[in-house]
Amino acid sequence: MLSLKKQSTIAIGYFFLIAFLGVILRLFPVVSISSNYKFLVHTHSHVALLGWVYTALATIIFKQYLQDVKIDKKYNRIFWFTQVNIVGMLVSFPFTGYAFISILFSTLFLVSSYMFAWLIFRFTPTTLKKRNSYKLIRIALWYMIISSIGPWMLGIIMQTSGQGSSLYKNAIYFYLHFQYNGWFIIAIIGIFMFILEQNAILFTKKVFNYFFWLLNGGVIATFFISILWMNPPLLINSLSAMGSLFQLIAFGLLLKLIKTNKSEINSIFSPFLVNILKISGVLFLIKLVLQVTVCIPFIAEMVSYNVDFVIGYIHWVFLGVVSIPILTFLFHYQLAIKSKILFRVYLLGFILTEILIFYKGILIWLELNIINNYYHYLVIASGIILLAIFGLFLIQFKTKKKG
């Protein structure tokens, strides 16, 4: 079986590729590029979610739950089947967009993800299945499966209602919501909880039950945020707000657990990783606050018609809330070589791009003109992210000197 460290390097390689594609997309308003912008967007998004994040999460989860179980051959077949499908999407989407070949690879990827979920459900040792962390990983995998209802429905919707229909948009939002807020974020919390449990840091059974149901109730209820663009009845806004508050309370319970065991957690992670986790917590808290804010009808309407606010939020979650803790866990398990300098460069690029994207969104909302050379600055900021991830990818091939 390919070592978990090499699997992590593959995941970071995908991270580098999507950063590269991100810079190419930023260059479209600046220079003439003889490629289909929409096709590259599809490539960028698919490799981001299914290449970088999925591969990294699957690698960490396998390490935590199945590393000591003798199923290397089964996992190896699933891993390479998954990689073939990701590479298939990478080479087909830029040239065909949504066409037979790219849809075939996307469909086969869904099948491979179901196989991975089955592997975890079937072979996780009974002792680990009793843990609270496993309950989180299990529901995260179920959210991954549930999210795939969106892609499965797209074919039918395209034949009946068309790509511009509300059903088409909502099927995509359904997929993205349960990928980001269900699969990704719950899995990240589950991975973190596993590490705490390994060091005897636990919720009481009663508190965990509150935490679990508040967190998951929030995931389900906040889906309605995705349909606020349709100006639904006020009840939908209320359900969205309720879900957002549920998640804020759950986050508060997690913070209390962390604060109570601060010294023990500081001994588990290096000072550098502790600081990264703090940054992750701040980014996640801001995400939760934004969720509550966008449930206000006036703000929901403003955001739904301002693509820069939407893009800024998606990148906030992907590059910040999701990617930063994943890197932390890869570093913690020594599945990836860390670099303080490169992480700081990455963080700088992330902050700069978010400022620029939201800056444009605010000016469009206020009907004001953006600064000259805005798109050039955005290319530079995205280039900083690319530089950091490229450096991180390269150092994974560094070998220790003997002697």
Secondary structure by P-SEA (a helix, b strand, c coil): cccaaaaaaaaaaaaaaaaaaaaaaaacccccccccaaaaaaaaaaaaccccaaaaaaaaaaaaccccccaaaaaaaaaaaaaaaaaaaaaccccccccaaaaaaaaaaaaaaaaaaaaaaccccccccccaaaaaaaaaaaaaaaaaccccaaaaaaaccccccaaaaaaaaaaaaaaccccaaaaaaaaaaaaaaaacccccaaaaaaaaaaaaaaaaaacccccccccccaaaaaaaaaaaaaaaaaaaaaaaaaaaaaaaaaaaccaaaaaaaaaaaaaaaaaaaaaaaaccaaaaaaaaacaaaaaaaaaaaaccccaaaaaaaaaaaccbbbbaaaaaaaaaaaaaaaaaaaaaaaaaaaccccccaaaaaaaaaaaaaaaaaaaaaaaccbbbbcc
